[in-house]
Amino acid sequence: MRKILFAVIALIAVLTTAKATAAAADHTVTFVNQSGQAIWVGSAVNADGSVNFTRLPVPRNGQSATVTIPESAAPNHWRGKFFARQGCGGTSGSTFRCKVADCGPWADRCTTGEQPASLAEFNFDRKDALAPWYNVSYVNAFSLPITITPRDAQATPPECEAMGCTQNLLPYCPPANLTRWNDGTPMLCTNPNRDAKTPYSNAIQSRCPKAYAWSKQDTEPGNSVVGQCRKCSGFTVTFHNGR
């Protein structure tokens, strides 16, 4: 009987440990490139101890790549953003530059703040029972359509909803805010004032209500710009076609 009891206790201990390990698993973010061009994933973090990535992927059109969020290591949170660098070229560490979302001379990491672009923003925090939080931001600019979709979500809407939109919004950019590629096609729509309602924010918000078009949009009644998903294995960030 004692042997059976000890076996049961051991089994419970194993199951408890396995459950705790599973609960503590780091989230992953998978980038899917449906933009029609090569992109270099960029990233930046908040000034709160979050550790930025040093080996970011370069998915070609139609490819995907996954990173693991380092939330189980100190400081046990990761707050930051991902974006697609476009029109890049040069030697990494030297002459490498991007026409959109440039963030320094390295192909696999960012060493400066990013130039205006579409952003996928996240708050992973082991001390926040409601985390992760996530949103798509076009507050600074619109470069490519972005969607964020939770994976293996164990919740019902409005929790764990997809954020962002698949529609290319460059055709609706006010002419004064639009820059173009060398071939004349629209490249980037830049917000002239991120902290106020503008023709830019009106054009973005009316067509993509599940993304930030200006910095204070989350204070507007009935807004739906921030997502939250307590139980999921990670997220898929898809960069859609912007041409």
JOJOUR-V256250 format. One line per field, one symbol per residue. ss: DSSP state (~ for helix, > for strand, _ for the rest). phi: phi as a letter, one per 20 degrees, with the letter a starting at -180 (. if undefined). psi: psi as a letter, one per 30 degrees, with the letter a starting at -180 (. if undefined). Layout:
ss=???
phi=???
psi=???
This chain:
ss=_~~~~~~~~~~~~~~~~~~~~~~____>>>>>>______>>>>>>__________________>>>>>________>>>>>>>>>>>>>_______>>>>__________________>>>>>>>_______>>>>>___>>___>>>>>>___________>>_____~~~__~~~>>>_____>>>>>________~~~~~~~~~____>____~~~_______>>_____>>>>>>____
phi=.ffffffffffffffffffffffefffdcdededenbfcdfdbbcfecngeefdcefcffgnecbccdfeeeegembbcabcbdecmeaoefncdfbcfcmgboedfdaddcfffgafcddccdbfedfeffdbadcdfeaddcfccdcfdlfdbdgefmffdnbeffeffdfggfdddcffenffdbddffbfdbfcgfffffffdbfebfdbfdffefgmfcdddbbfcberbdddeefdc
psi=eeeeeeeeeeeeeeeeeeeeeefgkkllkkkkjgfglkljklkllligfkklkfikliklkfllkklkkhfflkggljjalllkklhlllkkfdgklkfkhkhlgkfglkflkklklkkjkljkjffjfflllllkkgeelkekkkkkkkkhkillkfkglklalfkjfefgkkefgklllfgfkkekjkkfjfglkleeeeeeeffifhkkflfgfffkkglhfklkjejlfalkjkjlkg.
